[in-house]
Amino acid sequence: MRRPVLAANWKMNNGPTAARAFIAAFTARWTPHDDRTVIFFPPAVALTTVVHALGGRRDLDVGVQNIWTEDKGAFTGENSAPMSKDAGARYALVGHSERRHVFGETEAQTAQKCAAAVRGGIIPILCVGELLAQREAGTTNDIVLRQLEVGLSELSPDAIASMAIAYEPVWAIGTGKTATPSDASTVHGAIRSALDKRLGKSSGDVPILYGGSVNAGNAKSLLSTPGIDGLLVGGASLDVEGWAAICDT
Ligand code: PGA
């Protein structure tokens, strides 16, 4: 059985001072469970603070919210996969909806970023998800499966088999609206079938996370929904008690 993955996407919140305080409070509050993976995605400026604050705890992991497509060079403001790994990141989110829709990240760039992550020894978590208008037009699966196909297009089967996918309907992110378990289950099933087809065998080891207004109140029903292997949590991961409750689910 896949280990559930619980990922905290802090977005542009918690600089080093707040991050240090958060991790201290969280590690004091949370009893380690070795049957699940918990990952923090702090802002890049707080990455090493979080790594040090975790003090080598093996039950808690760290990732970056974004990487650039190249390994180094004249790319002002960006961070590469090798640099992120050097700073202690094990994972990178790629293609988060805010990267796509606020910063104009293209599908081709998500493919290059997934490839850059793997090349740099970082595990990509490719985020996919439809806009409200696309859901209403009945094109959810087309959009999500296209984002998946393009995002994975530069990866070897072995790289795909060791990464993760996050399905985050854009209309559910930060809005308080969550996909119904049955809606989410349908999309997760379509992603699973596409992964199996792409690999030519079972993609069983690739966790498919759900994200979009997850909180301590709905985490349990989402995690018990067939096809949902973990949660990518934004707003509700900023509160120590609420995040610990989600990680305890
Ligand atoms: P939310 O964000 O939990 O605040 O909806 C999730 C995400 O964007 O990853």
Boltz pocket constraint, residues with backbone or C-beta under 6 A from the ligand:
constraints:
  - pocket:
      binder: B
      contacts: [[A, 9], [A, 168], [A, 172], [A, 173], [A, 174], [A, 175], [A, 211], [A, 212], [A, 213], [A, 214], [A, 232], [A, 233], [A, 234], [A, 235], [A, 236]]
      max_distance: 6.0
